[in-house]
Amino acid sequence: MVEEAEVLGMNHQSAQQEQTKRRDISRLISSNRSFFSWPLTENRTRPSLQNSIKFKIFMSQKAEKPSLSGTRLKTRKRDEKEKYDPSLFRDAIIAGLNETDGDLDLVSKYLDTAGAKLDYRRYAEVLFDILVAGGQLAPGGSIVEDPDPNKLSKTHVCVFGTEESIDKLKAFYDIFYKLLRRYKYLEKSFEETLKKLILFLKGYHESDQRKLAIITGVFLATGFCSAKVLSNLFEDHLVKDSLSLDFATMMFRVWLEERDIQSINGALKKAQLDTRLLELFPLNKRSLENFVVHFEKAKLSPIADMQKAISTSGIRKSLQKQLGEMIKDEESVEEMLRFIHEQIKGQ
């Protein structure tokens, strides 16, 4: 009986211990419900715990910075900026033009294919210097000579190397036309370079000045460029030596052969040069009378008539403005009539 009682006591004690363990487990589960909500599998760590461990390990480690010691960084070819060297470009163009021996069809073919190898966009000014003057131009209009006497710095295959004939220069114009039709991005550079070439008139031989005037007339007659290229003709150093007037006279002759006076007037007006033609004359000769006499003598009466119409229109606008101010100031009719008569006498 005693033994039986001891066994019962032990069982009761074990049962109490078991209940205590269950209560402890139940409390543990309740306090960590989010953790125990994931089913356990053999050899598998709970995801939240696993991720937490990984995150702590990651944060406890310092990311190693890459080392550049002993390493050479390579620059992509497209990111490398080539040195600006117009002399190399000049040499290539001059050599190519000379190989054509002046055959204009071969010149056009060469320029067409060379654009795929040479940087026309970067060296556009040098390209047009060569096509007009035969070489790269220094400020003032002289040819830049290469230090190496064995190198050619100039070619005869250019505007200045062409015979002083409208027909011959029209044929050379086709080279520019085909080139810019093929490489349209050159249009702006062409106009800027032509303006510069006109600015350098004083640095050329007289025959070259005339050739430039003739081909400029062709450019304008065909609408190849804007009349804005003429803006440098009004520079004082060209006007006072009558270079501007001589250039304009030759240019207008060519232009009038291809287009009527209305077309010319429209182009000049668009470039805001129509009211500036008197400025082609030196100050001591700048008058409507001298303008008319000069262009009629040059057998360019339409240009003279155009200027007379422009001057009359300008006078009329000026009179209207001044009469409007006189009316506003309530001046007498007699004063207005006197003013009008004075203006008429002054013309």
Buried (B, 14 or more C-beta within 10 A) or exposed (E): EEEEEEEEEEEEEEEEEEEEEEEEEEEEEEEEEEEEEEEEEEEEEBEEEEEEEEEEEEEEEEEEEEEEEEEEEEEEEEEEEEEEEBBBBBBBBBEBBBEBEEEBEBBBEBBBEBBEEBEBEBBBBBBBBBBBBBBBBEEEBEBBEBEEEEEEBBBEBBBBBBEEEBEBBBEBBBBBBBBBEBBEEBBEBBBBBBBBBBBBBEBBEEEBBBBBBBBBBBBBBBEBBBBBBBBBBBBEEBBEEBBBBBBBBBBBBBBBEBBEBEBBBBBBEEBEBBBBBBBBBBEEBEEBEBBBEBBEEBEBBBBBBBBEEBBEEEBEEEBEEBBEEBEEEEEEEEEBEEBEEEBEEEE
